[in-house]
Amino acid sequence: MHLRVPIVSIAVLVSIAGCAGPGRSTSIPSGGADGRATAAPQRITIGILGNPYTLSQAINTGGTGSVRGVGETEKIIHAGLAVRDGTGNLQPELAEAVPSLDNGNWRVLPDGRMETTWKIKPNAQWHDGVPVTAADLAFTLRVGQDKDLALPGYPGFRTLDAMDVVDDHTVTVRWKRPFIEADTLFTSEFAIPWPSHLLEQAYLADKSTFLSLPFWTTDYVGAGPFKLREFVRDSHMVVEAFDGYVLGRPKLDQIQIKFIQDPNALIANVLAGEVDVTIGRGFNLEQLLQVAGQWPTGRMESSPSSWVAHYVQALTPNPQGLGDVRFRRGLLHALDRQGMSDALQAGQAPVAHSLLEVGDPLYKAVEPQIVKYDYEPRRATALFEEMGLTRGADGFFRDAAGQRLSVESRTNAEDDVKAKIVFSGADYWRQVGIETETVIVPRQLASDREYRATFPGFDLVRQPFEPERLISSEAALPENRFNGKNRTRYQNPELDGYVDTYLTTIPQAERTGALGRVVHLISDQLPALGVFYAPEPKLIGNRVLNVKAAEAPGSDETWNAHLWQVR
């Protein structure tokens, strides 16, 4: 008997090293004891540049900023029904298969609705030994769409209709209309499962404290290859191999993860042999290239990344001239983005002409529709003058009232690359006569949603290719407690329609056409000024095997942590 579950609206190198203390495929390959060393436990130490207040990436990204390394760490201790491998393909993890048209688990109905069926593996279990069941999936959907909680507003929730519980291990999800990312449901990208037997009572008792429960740190229980042994805020965490992991016992016995927010201190730990691998974002590529040259027992690898862009305040711009697209186009023409890449990223960061990553398989198909802005300071000046702005005797532009024009450019603290981009960009804008005030947002304000949403000029951020972050319903406003993911608060019904068509169109040709319209409008109207696609560098010690930087945007290096081992 089927149970229908309604969807509720729901010179840092050797010199400081001495300061360190002592010290869509078939399946993922299974781990296990075969080939593991028997003489001594296999242990490694990982370093991240963040200081996690939660081990849930959904909670981590539910506000306006996120702590570095949490998403990668979560894959070590938790598992979804599927996981994206290093090449960007979804692989089954807790599920027997990823829904697809080919295997019949993804069905598009004649009336335009869809169904996807997931079957949980019979040996899937939480770290406390309780089986992972359909009840966990139903609970996750309920919590994930609760607007009283500061959780990400996944676009897929808008197209969900209901979920049928077929049995304890099988569910069929019903969709009101097509959604191209339906196969990411119940993964780290879209409502990763949470244990109902541990969380449902607390959720029903008091929603206001739900996201700050000890469960999310010291009492964490996941379903991934490693289980939490110890969590010490501001210091480290220790995880141990989970014998009951669905793909087999990991090859490593223990991993210590150090929280080291200072890049120089983390590098010193690596050079001193105290850290074997770094994960997560935040490193300066040029700096790690220098480190790799002086680290004979390890190497640097980098992953392609999403764009780094100046997001414009579209709702309450100050100065008001920011609301004029000619001003934004002029500012982009004023940036020597290739020169910035050469100076800050050893020339290895491609200029970001579009929100869509340059390495995306569809980039070439839509590139002709992307509006590009070369480095042309004279064109920038001409656009400013076209707006009626005039240069003063000091070389800076003034508005019609004779007031010197000034824009604010800000970014979060503790990201060396973004800070350097802000300062470099400000220099370029001053050269064309636009005064620029730079602001580095301190850590204590980074998660203040109202403060982050009401910036006056530009907020420089890293953002993945998720065009739904720019739709009107995601604008961070007082009525949604500034919880929207649309940082610019840009609201354009035309873009909303293009994004909706892209997300709900299954045939490839039509979807590519919709994507082309999305990237054209964004690059033409410039709600964000792309700088470059900054690679994400990692340091990997040679003693650790099977660790590799991801090859595709949206993937990361910890997807196969159960296969890591030491020589």
Secondary structure, DSSP 8 states (H G I E B T S, - for coil): --EEEE------SHHHHTTS-----S------STT--SSS--EEEEEES---S-S-HHHHTSSS---TTHHHHHHHH---SEEE-TTS-EEESSBS----TTTTSEEE-TTS-EEEEEEB-TT-B-TTS-B--HHHHHHHHHHHT-TTS-----GGGGTEEEEEEEETTEEEEEESS--TTGGGTTBTTB-----HHHHHHHHHH-GGGGGGSGGGTTT----SSEEEEEEETTTEEEEEE-TT-TT---S-SEEEEEE---HHHHHHHHHTTS-SEE-SS---HHHHHHHHHT-TTEEEEEE---EEEEEE--SS-SSGGGGSHHHHHHHHHT--HHHHHHHHHTT-S-B--SSS-TTSTTHHHHGGG-------HHHHHHHHHHTT-EE-TTS-EE-TTS-B-EEEEEEESS-HHHHHHHHHHHHHHHHTT-EEEEEEE-GGGTT-HHHHHT-SSEEEEEE-S-GGGGSGGGB--GGGTT--SBTT----HHHHHHHHHHHH--SHHHHHHHHHHHHHHHHHH-SEEEEEE--EEEEEETTEES----SSTT--TTTTGGG-EE-
